[in-house]
């Protein structure tokens, strides 16, 4: 299995051209080797993660707020900054999700799971930014798709996320989200400028170098996840509860109690 | 021939007759001619002092004449006063107050001289009118004569000073314009060129600032070979986690 995306330009750059940062397991935080299907330290992978969240993921949208943390009409207030964000970098999309996880549910694993299993995924999912906030632990996390990952500087985005967290602490929801969208736009602009600088003619892979890689590969479809039950998306601590809005979006949804 | 000579003689006869009818005495050494002492010594002294000051300081000759030598027929007091001024005045601007003592006629006031043409007729006439209005308010004729002389002096000194001030202002404006013209010898076209270049420069600076401040849009990141891992199709998770700071109540 290859990790090469082929539905892109003729000359994909190696990620190391733009970043040297390591990859880490969301479960045990151990550094991963390249193209690791399973964490050597803890055996973590997406399949294992799905067992922790035995319910259907909602489709990604600008705001996912099943617990109704944010005030009504917040999406309208964010329309302008969100439009500017998309205009700046049309490739990149962003999603804010606020949930109330159970105490034993790690936030990073949840974000990892949501990013990969939310329905409606296509190539654009690899350019997605996902901000997940857990009301239980009072933490925020940011994940990005593989395509965008090499261009993000951890410390810069961490600082932006801290600003958002500070605003949320003061219940300044609109100001926090507005500011984060603006800061994200600035960071992506800077990242693009850096990437343009890194794109040197001698870094482009020539056909002779990539002879060990197949020229055409069909992108693997994500495996159909066998969701044992429809348990609650963590908007409510009650087991088996699914909000009406999500029921409508998902269509037919078996109402079964979640398997522990 | 005889008729023509007679005709010309008739034209000049009135002037000759008039001129020969007035027996002009010698002009006074000061400003007041009062052979009979009608004004009185004290009043005469005051007038001499004040009117002498106008003459020496402002080149304005104001004469007060008490005429007791008779008047030719068909000659008016104004004509006489005018002849007195033309004959006795020592400056280019003069005024004469003339009265026949113990007569029923009111004093007459005339002004003239080459400098009188420097002023607008309206301004000079107004000055005369003001002087006469104030002077004739005195009760006695002697006081009126004294007051007329003094008021005439004041009015015409004011007129002179105002005219001089206006001339000074006009000259200053002309000098300033002349200096401005001297300081800017460049032709108009050069000034227009400079103005146009400055305007274009300002527009260029504004445009540059606008372009610099304008946010870039439609930025496209290059495609990379994904570092896919942990069996995940789209994202490998992240290490970025922050905590909400404690709320300070």
Interface residues (C-beta under 8 A of the other chain):
Chain A: X3 X4 X5 X8 X9 X11 X12 X13 X14 X15 X17 X18 X23 X24 X25 X26 X29 X32 X34 X35 X36 X37 X38 X39 X44 X45 X46 X47 X84 X87 X88 X89 X90 X91 X92 X107 X108 X109 X111 X112 X115 X116 X121 X125 X126 X127 X128 X130 X137 X138 X139 X140 X141 X142 X143 X144 X145 X146 X147 X148 X149 X150 X151 X154 X157 X158 X161 X162 X165 X166 X168 X169 X170 X185 X188 X189 X191 X192 X195 X199 X220 X222
Chain B: X215 X216 X217 X218 X219 X220 X221 X222 X223 X224 X225 X226 X227 X228 X229 X230 X231 X232 X233 X234 X235 X236 X237 X238 X239 X240 X241 X242 X243 X244 X245 X246 X247
